[in-house]
Amino acid sequence: MPVKVSVVIPVYNPGEYIDPCIDSLLRQTLPAGEFEVLFVNDGSTDDTRERLEKLAGEHPHFRVITIPNSGWPGKPRNIGVGEAAGEYIQFVDQDDHLAPDALRRLYEMGRRNGSDIVIGKVASNFRGVPHGVFKQNREKCTLRDAPLYDSLTPHKMFRTEFLRKNGIAYPEGKRRLEDQLYMMEAYFPAEVVSILGDYTCYFYSRRDDGKNAGSTRIVPSAYYGNLREVLDVVMANTEPGDFRDLLLRRFYRVEMLSRLSEPAVVKYQPDFFNQMCDAIRPLALEFMGDGVHDGLGPLLRLRSTLLRADDREGLLRIARFGGSVKAAARLEEFAWQPDGSATVTVTARLVRGEDEAPVKLLRRDDRYFLHPDNEGAQAAGEELVDVTEDLDGFSAEMSLRNRETAVEWPCPATFARRVEDLGDGACEVVLHGSGRLPTEAVKGRGRLARGFWDVWVPLRGLGLVRKARLGADRAPEVDAACLPASLGSPARAVIPYFTDPFGNLTLDVARRSKTLAAYLADRPVTRAPGRRAELRLDLFTTAATAASEVQLVLSPASGSGATHMLRTSLHPTGGRAHIAVPARAPGVAAGAWNLAVRLDGEKRPALALCAVTLSEGGRITVDQELPEVPAAVMADVAAKRRKATLRRALRAVGGPIVRRLPAKGRKRVRRLAARFTG
């Protein structure tokens, strides 16, 4: 069978850190006969070779290639490309791992599009991730119409013939920025690049010994000598103009100005700081013209001005100011919606210092400047920084991030920018908006995995990007609105809660550690009127929530004696979960009993519901002192049930007839039916 994918993994003394990588390769959904794994052992001095060769003996699609130590991943990767039998090559590092369906999904996307490169969504618990690249699936794109320059790591899938035909190879030996050089040399000739944004394929994992690749301190002269090679590739493949400036600006921001920015620069020793400036400034003067400079945000533009002028003290001053700036977000409202998502209303702003004072602007006529009260945010001397043209750059987003796996998903959100007056000519930019937190499957991804999902608000402004957790600052009524929920099919618990001690909003999905019983304990239980005993919990549900079987617990009101278990169902009714109380409890003695329900499994504590009385025949009577569900709620429930029944009847009786009508007739009949059924 032809090999679809060759996975190339450079290996050197990985120890236990390679275990997740191996495990993830053994769990791939792509059949073992359709991919191969090439471990290129770079002269490991531990038992790596013997261990991998044993593994290869057990799994025929694993191969081990051992070479003398080259000291860096470049040569092992080149050898892997040369030895690969697959149509595509996937690079993986020894201390990272793949999601189970990664190879299959990436290969299928590449094959159907004839892609030269396929980029899968990544997650990391220690390094930055270019979330903007993965906002959506892109079947076909190039460097000119997608922000590929923000994803310059090699952990992607490449068409093997594309690499060989274009002579794309790693520089060999110990050096820095070889990944960026490789990727830029690959992006320019790539005619089709595909992005898989709706499935997290690749996981970067922090090593607790601190020895992840790229974690060593840079030598400025060598590092920026290597960066020059990357910039030369950009210059050789572009003409002067906006596109070239766009690409160069990425390297100016990320590899140059960020290294002279907070938080790192204020911790540099003076000698190292001067070495950095001496290495970066010549590249800035040679490559970063006015077109690059003018496209920067205000504070980056100010840093660029200071770097050009070789004002090193000014660079430190602006870094100290930038280090004091953070995002602040206030949670104004929380509300569950009929589709099972939660909407949150948010106010966000940039603040500075421990007292979270607003980052002030100064209004003069129709212009806006950074206020002198923002200590350190001035150009040379006392010159104010004009930010008028940059106000439109203030924006905010919202995301859900899994605290354990670092998988992050963007959430639909809209924000409006307002300039709000602070008096005496001072003002600030405030973002008011709302977002939707979906835990069930939506376009672009499946259901959220079980775990703790933290809510984040990334805020952009003045050329800065700051992220705030949501919830510590919140309106008083929010807590009561954060109902626990039972959502989806099969139904599962989604529990919004505020962390201790920081008070940030997190969604516990599928009982990662929180239980419904604990979060419903202080919420009301009411009884529905009618002959059939039914209890209403303050547990949010939707019409799409599947009914689930639960266990009722009868325990003697006296506190002593045996308990009895009854089976019943938990079902959605009017936005809340209802429990049908059985009419009888056969074999249970007459008398006073307490009723509880197990919502979290048989080993977790039950939720107390109410007192009940059993007759001699075992008939159950719910305590009549229990408050009734408000009549308006039950009337609404009854109306919806009638409409649902009518819809089912119309579909059963009229469906076959309507389907025989011409298109216009079908449309008129359906509009008429909608008037009656809602």
NUDREN-534191 format. One record per residue (C-alpha): x, y, z. Coordinates in steps of 0.1 Angstrom, whole numbers, padded with zeros to 4 digits, always signed. Layout:
<atoms>
XYZ;...
</atoms>
This chain:
<atoms>
+0000+0000+0000;+0014+0034-0009;+0026+0055+0021;+0005+0086+0025;+0025+0103+0052;+0061+0101+0066;+0064+0115+0101;+0100+0128+0106;+0112+0132+0142;+0147+0144+0151;+0158+0127+0183;+0185+0133+0208;+0186+0121+0244;+0148+0126+0249;+0144+0104+0280;+0108+0102+0292;+0098+0133+0272;+0094+0113+0240;+0067+0091+0256;+0037+0113+0247;+0050+0117+0212;+0053+0079+0207;+0019+0073+0223;+0002+0098+0200;+0017+0081+0169;+0004+0047+0181;-0031+0062+0185;-0034+0077+0150;-0066+0070+0132;-0048+0068+0099;-0041+0031+0095;-0006+0020+0103;-0001+0007+0068;-0007+0042+0054;+0020+0061+0073;+0055+0056+0085;+0075+0072+0114;+0111+0080+0109;+0130+0086+0141;+0163+0102+0131;+0186+0095+0161;+0212+0123+0162;+0238+0103+0180;+0220+0100+0213;+0243+0090+0242;+0216+0074+0264;+0195+0043+0257;+0174+0061+0230;+0187+0040+0201;+0180+0007+0217;+0146+0018+0229;+0135+0030+0195;+0149+0000+0177;+0129-0022+0200;+0098-0001+0192;+0105-0004+0155;+0107-0042+0159;+0072-0042+0174;+0057-0018+0148;+0067-0023+0112;+0058+0013+0102;+0084+0027+0126;+0120+0031+0114;+0151+0043+0132;+0179+0060+0114;+0210+0067+0135;+0236+0093+0125;+0267+0108+0141;+0257+0138+0163;+0252+0169+0143;+0242+0190+0173;+0210+0205+0158;+0177+0193+0143;+0185+0206+0107;+0205+0176+0095;+0182+0149+0110;+0152+0166+0093;+0171+0167+0059;+0179+0130+0062;+0143+0122+0071;+0131+0141+0040;+0156+0121+0018;+0145+0088+0033;+0108+0095+0033;+0085+0072+0012;+0053+0092+0019;+0034+0115-0004;+0035+0140+0024;+0060+0147+0053;+0049+0158+0087;+0076+0172+0110;+0072+0165+0148;+0096+0173+0176;+0105+0147+0202;+0088+0164+0231;+0056+0173+0213;+0026+0152+0203;-0002+0149+0178;-0039+0146+0182;-0053+0112+0173;-0070+0123+0140;-0043+0147+0130;-0025+0128+0102;-0057+0116+0086;-0073+0151+0085;-0042+0169+0074;-0035+0144+0046;-0071+0145+0033;-0071+0183+0032;-0038+0183+0014;-0048+0156-0011;-0082+0172-0021;-0065+0206-0026;-0032+0195-0041;-0016+0214-0013;+0021+0220-0011;+0018+0228+0027;-0009+0219+0051;-0009+0238+0085;-0028+0222+0114;-0041+0241+0144;-0016+0241+0173;-0018+0245+0211;+0009+0253+0236;+0012+0255+0273;+0044+0276+0272;+0049+0294+0239;+0029+0318+0219;+0004+0305+0193;-0007+0325+0162;-0044+0321+0169;-0053+0345+0140;-0039+0319+0115;-0064+0293+0127;-0096+0314+0130;-0111+0294+0101;-0104+0266+0077;-0087+0277+0045;-0087+0252+0017;-0064+0272-0006;-0044+0302+0002;-0009+0317-0002;+0015+0340+0015;-0001+0369-0003;-0037+0364+0009;-0033+0348+0044;-0011+0356+0075;+0012+0326+0070;+0041+0347+0081;+0028+0345+0116;+0033+0307+0116;+0070+0300+0110;+0075+0268+0129;+0081+0237+0107;+0055+0214+0125;+0034+0211+0094;+0027+0187+0066;+0046+0192+0033;+0042+0176+0000;+0074+0156-0004;+0079+0162-0041;+0074+0200-0034;+0103+0200-0010;+0126+0180-0033;+0117+0198-0065;+0124+0232-0049;+0155+0221-0031;+0141+0233+0003;+0164+0220+0030;+0175+0230+0064;+0209+0247+0070;+0229+0221+0090;+0248+0227+0122;+0241+0247+0153;+0224+0280+0145;+0193+0300+0153;+0161+0309+0133;+0166+0279+0109;+0129+0272+0111;+0120+0307+0100;+0145+0305+0071;+0131+0271+0061;+0095+0283+0062;+0101+0315+0042;+0119+0295+0016;+0089+0272+0015;+0061+0297+0015;+0073+0317-0015;+0072+0289-0041;+0041+0272-0025;+0012+0275-0049;-0014+0261-0025;-0013+0262+0013;-0042+0248+0033;-0051+0256+0069;-0070+0232+0092;-0084+0255+0119;-0113+0234+0133;-0092+0206+0148;-0062+0210+0171;-0036+0188+0155;-0003+0196+0172;+0006+0201+0209;+0037+0219+0221;+0045+0207+0256;+0066+0224+0282;+0094+0202+0296;+0098+0205+0334;+0136+0204+0330;+0135+0236+0309;+0152+0220+0279;+0127+0227+0251;+0142+0235+0218;+0149+0273+0215;+0150+0278+0253;+0187+0287+0255;+0198+0323+0257;+0207+0339+0223;+0241+0353+0213;+0230+0386+0197;+0256+0389+0170;+0250+0353+0158;+0212+0355+0162;+0208+0386+0141;+0233+0373+0116;+0209+0344+0111;+0180+0368+0109;+0197+0387+0081;+0196+0355+0061;+0158+0353+0066;+0154+0390+0056;+0175+0384+0025;+0150+0357+0014;+0122+0382+0018;+0141+0408-0002;+0150+0383-0030;+0114+0372-0035;+0095+0405-0033;+0095+0439-0050;+0095+0472-0031;+0060+0480-0019;+0033+0471+0006;+0037+0433+0004;+0074+0435+0011;+0068+0460+0039;+0041+0437+0054;+0065+0408+0056;+0095+0428+0069;+0072+0444+0095;+0065+0409+0110;+0102+0403+0116;+0107+0439+0129;+0079+0434+0154;+0086+0399+0165;+0123+0394+0162;+0137+0428+0167;+0115+0454+0186;+0099+0427+0209;+0134+0418+0220;+0139+0454+0231;+0105+0455+0248;+0089+0445+0281;+0091+0423+0300;+0126+0410+0289;+0145+0441+0282;+0142+0457+0316;+0158+0425+0331;+0188+0425+0307;+0223+0431+0322;+0236+0464+0307;+0263+0447+0286;+0238+0422+0271;+0213+0451+0264;+0240+0470+0245;+0249+0439+0226;+0213+0435+0216;+0210+0471+0204;+0243+0468+0185;+0231+0438+0167;+0195+0449+0160;+0200+0486+0150;+0220+0479+0118;+0193+0456+0105;+0167+0482+0113;+0185+0509+0094;+0192+0486+0064;+0159+0468+0060;+0132+0486+0079;+0123+0517+0059;+0095+0542+0064;+0069+0519+0048;+0077+0493+0075;+0080+0519+0103;+0047+0538+0095;+0026+0506+0096;+0035+0499+0133;+0012+0506+0162;+0020+0538+0183;+0042+0523+0209;+0061+0501+0184;+0065+0531+0162;+0079+0550+0192;+0103+0521+0199;+0113+0522+0162;+0120+0559+0164;+0141+0555+0196;+0160+0526+0180;+0168+0546+0149;+0181+0574+0170;+0201+0550+0192;+0182+0563+0223;+0188+0533+0245;+0176+0550+0277;+0144+0559+0258;+0139+0522+0249;+0141+0513+0285;+0118+0541+0296;+0090+0530+0271;+0095+0494+0282;+0089+0503+0318;+0057+0520+0308;+0046+0491+0286;+0053+0467+0314;+0029+0486+0336;+0000+0483+0311;-0025+0455+0312;-0060+0447+0301;-0090+0450+0324;-0123+0435+0317;-0156+0438+0337;-0183+0411+0333;-0216+0431+0332;-0240+0403+0324;-0242+0365+0320;-0272+0348+0304;-0279+0313+0290;-0295+0313+0255;-0320+0289+0240;-0293+0275+0217;-0272+0264+0247;-0246+0290+0245;-0240+0316+0272;-0238+0353+0263;-0216+0377+0283;-0216+0414+0282;-0182+0430+0288;-0165+0464+0293;-0128+0463+0285;-0100+0489+0287;-0062+0493+0290;-0050+0502+0325;-0017+0507+0341;-0001+0501+0375;-0013+0482+0405;-0041+0506+0411;-0053+0500+0375;-0054+0536+0365;-0067+0542+0330;-0042+0547+0302;-0051+0583+0295;-0052+0601+0262;-0050+0639+0259;-0075+0656+0235;-0063+0687+0218;-0087+0701+0192;-0093+0671+0170;-0061+0652+0178;-0054+0626+0205;-0020+0621+0223;-0007+0598+0250;-0013+0618+0282;+0018+0631+0301;+0004+0613+0331;+0014+0580+0315;+0050+0582+0328;+0075+0570+0302;+0052+0572+0272;+0068+0602+0256;+0092+0605+0227;+0125+0624+0230;+0122+0652+0255;+0086+0661+0263;+0072+0656+0228;+0038+0640+0230;+0029+0609+0209;+0001+0615+0185;-0022+0584+0184;-0052+0599+0165;-0048+0577+0135;-0045+0546+0157;-0078+0549+0177;-0095+0526+0152;-0069+0499+0161;-0085+0495+0195;-0103+0461+0195;-0112+0432+0217;-0119+0395+0212;-0131+0366+0233;-0119+0331+0236;-0122+0299+0256;-0090+0282+0266;-0086+0247+0281;-0065+0252+0312;-0049+0217+0310;-0044+0211+0272;-0040+0248+0262;-0064+0243+0233;-0080+0277+0226;-0111+0285+0206;-0122+0320+0195;-0158+0330+0205;-0181+0351+0184;-0179+0386+0199;-0185+0422+0188;-0172+0453+0205;-0178+0490+0200;-0151+0516+0207;-0159+0547+0227;-0137+0576+0237;-0149+0585+0272;-0141+0618+0289;-0121+0619+0322;-0121+0656+0326;-0095+0684+0320;-0090+0672+0284;-0081+0637+0295;-0100+0607+0281;-0097+0570+0276;-0107+0544+0251;-0133+0519+0264;-0146+0489+0245;-0182+0478+0252;-0194+0445+0237;-0208+0410+0241;-0197+0376+0232;-0211+0341+0230;-0196+0311+0248;-0207+0279+0230;-0198+0246+0246;-0217+0224+0221;-0206+0219+0185;-0207+0250+0162;-0194+0257+0128;-0156+0254+0129;-0153+0229+0158;-0170+0201+0177;-0182+0200+0213;-0158+0213+0238;-0137+0185+0254;-0141+0177+0290;-0121+0201+0312;-0118+0235+0327;-0124+0262+0301;-0113+0297+0311;-0127+0328+0295;-0102+0353+0281;-0106+0388+0266;-0076+0397+0244;-0074+0435+0239;-0055+0454+0213;-0046+0491+0214;-0017+0515+0209;+0002+0486+0193;+0000+0465+0225;-0018+0432+0229;-0029+0424+0264;-0051+0395+0277;-0075+0397+0306;-0093+0369+0325;-0130+0377+0328;-0150+0376+0360;-0129+0389+0389;-0145+0423+0383;-0182+0417+0378;-0217+0431+0384;-0234+0419+0416;-0262+0402+0397;-0239+0380+0376;-0234+0353+0402;-0271+0344+0404;-0273+0343+0366;-0245+0317+0363;-0268+0287+0365;-0253+0252+0361;-0265+0236+0329;-0272+0203+0313;-0266+0205+0276;-0265+0185+0244;-0270+0149+0234;-0259+0129+0253;-0265+0154+0280;-0235+0166+0300;-0230+0191+0328;-0216+0226+0321;-0210+0245+0353;-0199+0282+0353;-0180+0291+0384;-0156+0317+0397;-0122+0305+0407;-0108+0308+0442;-0091+0331+0452;-0090+0352+0420;-0127+0350+0411;-0122+0344+0373;-0150+0328+0352;-0144+0292+0342;-0167+0266+0326;-0164+0231+0340;-0174+0209+0311;-0185+0173+0317;-0178+0173+0355;-0140+0179+0354;-0142+0184+0391;-0173+0203+0399;-0207+0186+0405;-0242+0197+0397;-0254+0187+0432;-0229+0211+0448;-0239+0240+0426;-0276+0234+0429;-0276+0230+0467;-0286+0266+0474;-0309+0270+0444;-0347+0265+0446;-0366+0233+0438;-0403+0239+0428;-0431+0216+0419;-0451+0217+0387;-0489+0217+0391;-0509+0188+0378;-0517+0152+0386;-0483+0140+0376;-0457+0148+0403;-0429+0167+0386;-0401+0188+0402;-0384+0217+0385;-0346+0223+0392;-0328+0256+0387;-0307+0237+0361;-0306+0253+0327;-0315+0231+0297;-0325+0236+0261;-0350+0218+0239;-0321+0200+0223;-0309+0186+0256;-0314+0148+0257;-0334+0133+0285;-0312+0113+0308;-0319+0086+0334;-0312+0096+0370;-0315+0078+0404;-0338+0090+0431;-0329+0083+0467;-0356+0078+0494;-0342+0081+0529;-0362+0079+0562;-0371+0113+0576;-0361+0100+0610;-0325+0098+0599;-0322+0060+0605;-0331+0031+0584;-0324+0018+0549;-0325+0039+0518;-0343+0030+0486;-0334+0038+0450;-0359+0046+0422;-0352+0052+0385;-0366+0082+0367;-0357+0107+0340;-0343+0142+0339;-0358+0161+0309;-0358+0196+0295;-0390+0217+0301;-0392+0254+0295;-0355+0261+0299;-0350+0241+0331;-0346+0204+0340;-0376+0186+0353;-0377+0154+0373;-0406+0131+0370;-0414+0117+0404;-0427+0081+0401;-0463+0075+0412;-0453+0047+0435;-0423+0032+0454;-0432-0006+0456;-0420-0023+0488;-0412+0009+0507;-0428+0014+0541;-0455+0040+0546;-0444+0072+0564;-0423+0104+0560;-0393+0102+0537;-0368+0126+0522;-0363+0126+0485;-0329+0133+0468;-0315+0128+0433;-0281+0116+0421;-0271+0139+0393;-0234+0132+0393;-0232+0094+0394;-0237+0068+0421;-0205+0077+0439;-0211+0114+0443;-0234+0130+0469;-0271+0134+0460;-0290+0166+0458;-0317+0170+0484;-0351+0177+0468;-0380+0177+0492;-0400+0158+0518;-0424+0132+0505;-0451+0110+0522;-0457+0073+0512;-0490+0057+0517;-0496+0020+0527;-0497+0011+0490;-0464+0029+0483;-0480+0060+0466;-0457+0090+0467;-0471+0124+0476;-0447+0154+0473;-0447+0179+0501;-0475+0204+0492;-0456+0232+0510;-0430+0231+0483;-0434+0263+0461;-0452+0258+0428;-0436+0267+0395;-0451+0302+0386;-0482+0299+0365;-0469+0321+0337;-0439+0297+0333;-0462+0266+0331;-0485+0284+0307;-0456+0291+0284;-0445+0255+0286;-0480+0243+0278;-0482+0266+0248;-0449+0253+0235;-0460+0217+0240;-0492+0223+0220;-0473+0239+0192;-0448+0211+0191;-0477+0186+0190;-0493+0205+0161;-0461+0207+0142;-0456+0169+0145;-0492+0163+0133;-0489+0187+0104;-0456+0170+0093;-0472+0136+0096;-0504+0143+0078;-0495+0172+0054;-0459+0164+0047;-0464+0139+0019;-0489+0163+0002;-0467+0194+0006;-0438+0176-0010;-0458+0171-0042;-0465+0208-0046;-0443+0231-0068;-0416+0251-0050;-0438+0283-0047;-0467+0263-0033;-0445+0246-0007;-0432+0279+0004;-0467+0294+0009;-0479+0264+0028;-0449+0265+0051;-0453+0302+0058;-0490+0296+0067;-0481+0267+0090;-0455+0288+0107;-0481+0313+0117;-0499+0287+0136;-0470+0267+0151;-0445+0294+0158;
</atoms>
